[in-house]
Amino acid sequence: MGIGELKESIGEKIRTLRSQKGLSQEKLAEYVNLSREHISCIERGKYLPSIETLLNFAKYFEISIKDFFD
């Protein structure tokens, strides 16, 4: 898996988890201390979130960080 595929895969996972919880990008952004625009870019596979941000996502969604890499 290349970096582009990894960014897309993680972004899709975050978008799916957010949608399942009925959250807006704005609400998720507040929790992980990012802008809505940054969340949008992560979900579209434009940005790769930092490890710290992935840990915040994992904590919020109550999953393991490794679940982003399955």
N, CA, C and O atoms as a MOPAC input file, in Angstrom:
PM7 MOZYME 1SCF
protein

 N      0.85700 1    -1.18300 1     0.00000 1
 C      0.00000 1     0.00000 1     0.00000 1
 C      0.89400 1     1.23500 1     0.00000 1
 O      1.77500 1     1.37500 1     0.84900 1
 N      0.66300 1     2.11900 1    -0.95100 1
 C      1.41300 1     3.36300 1    -1.02200 1
 C      0.82200 1     4.42100 1    -0.10400 1
 O     -0.24000 1     4.22300 1     0.48700 1
 N      1.51400 1     5.53900 1     0.00900 1
 C      1.06700 1     6.62000 1     0.90900 1
 C     -0.28200 1     7.18700 1     0.47100 1
 O     -1.11400 1     7.52200 1     1.31400 1
 N     -0.50300 1     7.29600 1    -0.82500 1
 C     -1.78300 1     7.80100 1    -1.32200 1
 C     -2.94000 1     6.89900 1    -0.93000 1
 O     -3.99900 1     7.36500 1    -0.51000 1
 N     -2.71800 1     5.60200 1    -1.07500 1
 C     -3.75400 1     4.63200 1    -0.69100 1
 C     -3.99500 1     4.65400 1     0.81200 1
 O     -5.13200 1     4.51800 1     1.26500 1
 N     -2.92400 1     4.82700 1     1.58600 1
 C     -3.04900 1     4.89600 1     3.04100 1
 C     -3.87500 1     6.11300 1     3.45200 1
 O     -4.75700 1     6.00600 1     4.30400 1
 N     -3.59100 1     7.27100 1     2.85000 1
 C     -4.35500 1     8.48400 1     3.16000 1
 C     -5.82800 1     8.29700 1     2.82600 1
 O     -6.69700 1     8.69300 1     3.60300 1
 N     -6.10800 1     7.70100 1     1.68500 1
 C     -7.50200 1     7.47700 1     1.28300 1
 C     -8.19500 1     6.48700 1     2.20900 1
 O     -9.35200 1     6.69100 1     2.57800 1
 N     -7.50500 1     5.42300 1     2.58700 1
 C     -8.08100 1     4.39800 1     3.45700 1
 C     -8.40300 1     4.96200 1     4.84200 1
 O     -9.48500 1     4.71900 1     5.37700 1
 N     -7.47400 1     5.70700 1     5.41400 1
 C     -7.70400 1     6.30500 1     6.73200 1
 C     -8.81900 1     7.33600 1     6.65300 1
 O     -9.68000 1     7.39000 1     7.53000 1
 N     -8.80800 1     8.14400 1     5.61700 1
 C     -9.85900 1     9.15400 1     5.44300 1
 C    -11.24100 1     8.53400 1     5.33000 1
 O    -12.20300 1     9.02800 1     5.91800 1
 N    -11.33400 1     7.45300 1     4.57200 1
 C    -12.61700 1     6.76600 1     4.40500 1
 C    -13.09600 1     6.17500 1     5.73300 1
 O    -14.28400 1     6.22500 1     6.05200 1
 N    -12.16000 1     5.61700 1     6.50000 1
 C    -12.51000 1     5.03500 1     7.80500 1
 C    -13.04400 1     6.12500 1     8.74100 1
 O    -14.04800 1     5.92100 1     9.42400 1
 N    -12.38000 1     7.27000 1     8.77200 1
 C    -12.81100 1     8.37100 1     9.63500 1
 C    -14.17700 1     8.88200 1     9.20400 1
 O    -15.04300 1     9.11800 1    10.04700 1
 N    -14.38000 1     9.05400 1     7.91600 1
 C    -15.67300 1     9.51100 1     7.39700 1
 C    -16.78800 1     8.53400 1     7.77400 1
 O    -17.87200 1     8.94500 1     8.18900 1
 N    -16.51000 1     7.23500 1     7.62600 1
 C    -17.50000 1     6.21700 1     7.96600 1
 C    -17.82800 1     6.25200 1     9.45100 1
 O    -19.00100 1     6.23700 1     9.82400 1
 N    -16.81800 1     6.29800 1    10.29700 1
 C    -17.03900 1     6.33800 1    11.74700 1
 C    -17.81200 1     7.59300 1    12.15000 1
 O    -18.71600 1     7.53000 1    12.98400 1
 N    -17.45900 1     8.71700 1    11.56300 1
 C    -18.14700 1     9.98400 1    11.86200 1
 C    -19.60800 1     9.89800 1    11.45300 1
 O    -20.49300 1    10.31100 1    12.20300 1
 N    -19.86100 1     9.36400 1    10.26800 1
 C    -21.23300 1     9.23500 1     9.77200 1
 C    -22.05900 1     8.29400 1    10.64700 1
 O    -23.23200 1     8.55700 1    10.91000 1
 N    -21.45300 1     7.21000 1    11.09100 1
 C    -22.15700 1     6.24800 1    11.94200 1
 C    -22.59100 1     6.88500 1    13.25500 1
 O    -23.61800 1     6.50700 1    13.82000 1
 N    -21.81700 1     7.84700 1    13.74400 1
 C    -22.17000 1     8.53900 1    14.98800 1
 C    -23.07900 1     9.74200 1    14.74000 1
 O    -23.52300 1    10.38800 1    15.68900 1
 N    -23.35700 1    10.04500 1    13.47800 1
 C    -24.20500 1    11.17800 1    13.14600 1
 C    -23.55200 1    12.51200 1    13.45200 1
 O    -24.24000 1    13.48400 1    13.76300 1
 N    -22.23100 1    12.56800 1    13.36700 1
 C    -21.48300 1    13.79200 1    13.67400 1
 C    -21.22900 1    14.62500 1    12.43500 1
 O    -21.03600 1    14.09100 1    11.34300 1
 N    -21.22900 1    15.91100 1    12.60800 1
 C    -20.78900 1    16.80100 1    11.53800 1
 C    -19.26300 1    16.89100 1    11.59000 1
 O    -18.64500 1    16.55800 1    12.60100 1
 N    -18.67900 1    17.33800 1    10.50900 1
 C    -17.23700 1    17.57100 1    10.50800 1
 C    -16.87100 1    18.61700 1    11.56000 1
 O    -15.81700 1    18.52200 1    12.18800 1
 N    -17.72600 1    19.60200 1    11.75200 1
 C    -17.46800 1    20.65700 1    12.73900 1
 C    -17.36000 1    20.08500 1    14.14800 1
 O    -16.44500 1    20.44500 1    14.88800 1
 N    -18.28100 1    19.20100 1    14.53000 1
 C    -18.27300 1    18.61600 1    15.87000 1
 C    -17.03600 1    17.73200 1    16.07700 1
 O    -16.41000 1    17.77800 1    17.13600 1
 N    -16.69000 1    16.94000 1    15.07800 1
 C    -15.50300 1    16.11000 1    15.18500 1
 C    -14.25500 1    16.98500 1    15.28900 1
 O    -13.34800 1    16.69600 1    16.07000 1
 N    -14.21600 1    18.03800 1    14.50800 1
 C    -13.07700 1    18.96000 1    14.52900 1
 C    -12.88600 1    19.57200 1    15.91400 1
 O    -11.75500 1    19.72900 1    16.37400 1
 N    -13.98100 1    19.91700 1    16.57600 1
 C    -13.89600 1    20.47500 1    17.92800 1
 C    -13.23100 1    19.47500 1    18.87400 1
 O    -12.37100 1    19.85000 1    19.67100 1
 N    -13.62200 1    18.22300 1    18.78600 1
 C    -13.09200 1    17.21300 1    19.68800 1
 C    -11.59300 1    16.99100 1    19.49100 1
 O    -10.84800 1    16.89900 1    20.46600 1
 N    -11.15300 1    16.90400 1    18.24900 1
 C     -9.74600 1    16.60100 1    17.98000 1
 C     -8.90500 1    17.85800 1    17.78400 1
 O     -7.72800 1    17.77900 1    17.43200 1
 N     -9.51400 1    19.01300 1    18.01300 1
 C     -8.80100 1    20.29400 1    17.96700 1
 C     -8.18700 1    20.59100 1    16.59400 1
 O     -7.02800 1    20.99100 1    16.48300 1
 N     -8.99800 1    20.38500 1    15.56200 1
 C     -8.62000 1    20.71100 1    14.19400 1
 C     -9.71900 1    21.57500 1    13.59200 1
 O    -10.79600 1    21.71100 1    14.17300 1
 N     -9.45200 1    22.15300 1    12.44200 1
 C    -10.49600 1    22.90300 1    11.74600 1
 C    -11.38000 1    21.93800 1    10.95900 1
 O    -10.97300 1    20.81400 1    10.66700 1
 N    -12.58000 1    22.37800 1    10.62200 1
 C    -13.46800 1    21.56800 1     9.78900 1
 C    -12.81300 1    21.29900 1     8.44500 1
 O    -12.95800 1    20.21300 1     7.88300 1
 N    -12.09300 1    22.28600 1     7.92900 1
 C    -11.42200 1    22.13800 1     6.64100 1
 C    -10.36000 1    21.03500 1     6.69300 1
 O    -10.19100 1    20.27200 1     5.74200 1
 N     -9.65500 1    20.97000 1     7.81500 1
 C     -8.63000 1    19.94200 1     7.96800 1
 C     -9.27300 1    18.54600 1     8.00900 1
 O     -8.77000 1    17.60600 1     7.39400 1
 N    -10.38100 1    18.42500 1     8.73600 1
 C    -11.12300 1    17.15400 1     8.77100 1
 C    -11.54700 1    16.76700 1     7.36000 1
 O    -11.41000 1    15.61100 1     6.95900 1
 N    -12.05600 1    17.72400 1     6.61800 1
 C    -12.48300 1    17.47100 1     5.24600 1
 C    -11.32900 1    16.94600 1     4.39700 1
 O    -11.49900 1    15.99500 1     3.63400 1
 N    -10.16200 1    17.56200 1     4.52800 1
 C     -9.00100 1    17.13300 1     3.75000 1
 C     -8.53900 1    15.72700 1     4.14900 1
 O     -8.12500 1    14.94400 1     3.29500 1
 N     -8.61000 1    15.41100 1     5.44300 1
 C     -8.26300 1    14.05900 1     5.89100 1
 C     -9.24200 1    13.05200 1     5.29400 1
 O     -8.83600 1    12.01800 1     4.76400 1
 N    -10.53000 1    13.36400 1     5.38500 1
 C    -11.54200 1    12.43200 1     4.87100 1
 C    -11.43200 1    12.21900 1     3.36900 1
 O    -11.75200 1    11.13900 1     2.87400 1
 N    -10.98700 1    13.22900 1     2.64100 1
 C    -10.84900 1    13.09900 1     1.18700 1
 C     -9.50300 1    12.50700 1     0.77400 1
 O     -9.23400 1    12.34400 1    -0.41600 1
 N     -8.64900 1    12.18100 1     1.76100 1
 C     -7.36000 1    11.57300 1     1.45500 1
 C     -6.30400 1    12.55200 1     1.01800 1
 O     -5.29000 1    12.15300 1     0.44600 1
 N     -6.51900 1    13.84000 1     1.27700 1
 C     -5.53000 1    14.84900 1     0.90200 1
 C     -4.44000 1    14.97600 1     1.96200 1
 O     -3.27900 1    15.21900 1     1.63300 1
 N     -4.81000 1    14.81200 1     3.23700 1
 C     -3.86300 1    14.91600 1     4.35400 1
 C     -3.79700 1    13.59300 1     5.08600 1
 O     -4.79600 1    12.88300 1     5.20200 1
 N     -2.62200 1    13.27000 1     5.57500 1
 C     -2.42700 1    12.12300 1     6.45300 1
 C     -2.37700 1    12.65800 1     7.88000 1
 O     -1.50800 1    13.46900 1     8.19900 1
 N     -3.29700 1    12.22000 1     8.74700 1
 C     -3.29600 1    12.73700 1    10.10700 1
 C     -2.04600 1    12.29900 1    10.87400 1
 O     -1.48600 1    11.23200 1    10.61800 1
 N     -1.62400 1    13.13600 1    11.80900 1
 C     -0.48700 1    12.79400 1    12.66100 1
 C     -0.87600 1    11.63600 1    13.58600 1
 O     -2.05500 1    11.31600 1    13.73700 1
 N      0.11300 1    11.03000 1    14.18700 1
 C     -0.14300 1     9.95900 1    15.15700 1
 C     -0.98400 1    10.50100 1    16.30600 1
 O     -1.90900 1     9.83200 1    16.76700 1
 N     -0.67300 1    11.70200 1    16.77000 1
 C     -1.44700 1    12.31000 1    17.85300 1
 C     -2.91600 1    12.46800 1    17.46200 1
 O     -3.81100 1    12.17700 1    18.25600 1
 N     -3.15400 1    12.92700 1    16.24500 1
 C     -4.53000 1    13.09400 1    15.77000 1
 C     -5.21600 1    11.73900 1    15.63200 1
 O     -6.38400 1    11.59900 1    15.99500 1
 N     -4.50600 1    10.74100 1    15.11400 1
 C     -5.09000 1     9.39900 1    15.01300 1
 C     -5.43800 1     8.85000 1    16.39300 1
 O     -6.47100 1     8.20100 1    16.55800 1
 N     -4.58800 1     9.10500 1    17.38300 1
 C     -4.89000 1     8.67400 1    18.75000 1
 C     -6.14600 1     9.35500 1    19.26800 1
 O     -6.96200 1     8.72400 1    19.94000 1
 N     -6.31000 1    10.64700 1    18.96000 1
 C     -7.51800 1    11.36800 1    19.37300 1
 C     -8.76100 1    10.80400 1    18.68800 1
 O     -9.80400 1    10.64700 1    19.32200 1
 N     -8.65200 1    10.50200 1    17.40000 1
 C     -9.77200 1     9.88200 1    16.68700 1
 C    -10.10700 1     8.53500 1    17.32200 1
 O    -11.27200 1     8.24700 1    17.59600 1
 N     -9.08700 1     7.71200 1    17.55600 1
 C     -9.29600 1     6.37700 1    18.12400 1
 C     -9.97000 1     6.47000 1    19.49400 1
 O    -10.88100 1     5.70000 1    19.79800 1
 N     -9.52200 1     7.40100 1    20.30200 1
 C    -10.11800 1     7.57600 1    21.62800 1
 C    -11.58600 1     7.97800 1    21.49500 1
 O    -12.45200 1     7.42100 1    22.16900 1
 N    -11.85600 1     8.94300 1    20.62700 1
 C    -13.22600 1     9.40100 1    20.45800 1
 C    -14.14200 1     8.28500 1    19.96500 1
 O    -15.24700 1     8.10900 1    20.47800 1
 N    -13.68000 1     7.53400 1    18.97200 1
 C    -14.50400 1     6.48700 1    18.36800 1
 C    -14.43000 1     5.16400 1    19.12700 1
 O    -15.08400 1     4.19000 1    18.75200 1
 N    -13.63700 1     5.13200 1    20.18800 1
 C    -13.48300 1     3.94800 1    21.02900 1
 C    -13.02900 1     2.73600 1    20.22600 1
 O    -13.61300 1     1.65600 1    20.30300 1
 N    -11.97600 1     2.94900 1    19.45900 1
 C    -11.35800 1     1.88400 1    18.67500 1
 C     -9.85700 1     1.91800 1    18.94100 1
 O     -9.34800 1     2.85000 1    19.56400 1
 N     -9.16900 1     0.91400 1    18.47300 1
 C     -7.71600 1     0.87200 1    18.56600 1
 C     -7.11700 1     1.63500 1    17.38500 1
 O     -7.69300 1     1.65000 1    16.29700 1
 N     -5.98000 1     2.25700 1    17.59500 1
 C     -5.33200 1     2.97000 1    16.49500 1
 C     -5.02600 1     2.02500 1    15.33500 1
 O     -5.02200 1     2.44300 1    14.17800 1
 N     -4.77100 1     0.75100 1    15.64300 1
 C     -4.47100 1    -0.20900 1    14.56300 1
 C     -5.65300 1    -0.41200 1    13.61800 1
 O     -5.47300 1    -0.85100 1    12.48300 1
 N     -6.87400 1    -0.08900 1    14.08900 1
 C     -8.04800 1    -0.24900 1    13.22600 1
 C     -8.01300 1     0.67700 1    12.01700 1
 O     -8.71200 1     0.43300 1    11.03300 1
 N     -7.21300 1     1.72700 1    12.07500 1
 C     -7.10000 1     2.62700 1    10.92400 1
 C     -6.23800 1     2.00200 1     9.81900 1
 O     -6.24100 1     2.47400 1     8.68200 1
 N     -5.50900 1     0.94900 1    10.16000 1
 C     -4.57200 1     0.36000 1     9.20600 1
 C     -5.00600 1    -1.01100 1     8.71200 1
 O     -4.24000 1    -1.68400 1     8.02200 1
 N     -6.20500 1    -1.43500 1     9.04600 1
 C     -6.72600 1    -2.73000 1     8.58700 1
 C     -7.22200 1    -2.65000 1     7.16300 1
 O     -7.69300 1    -3.64800 1     6.61700 1

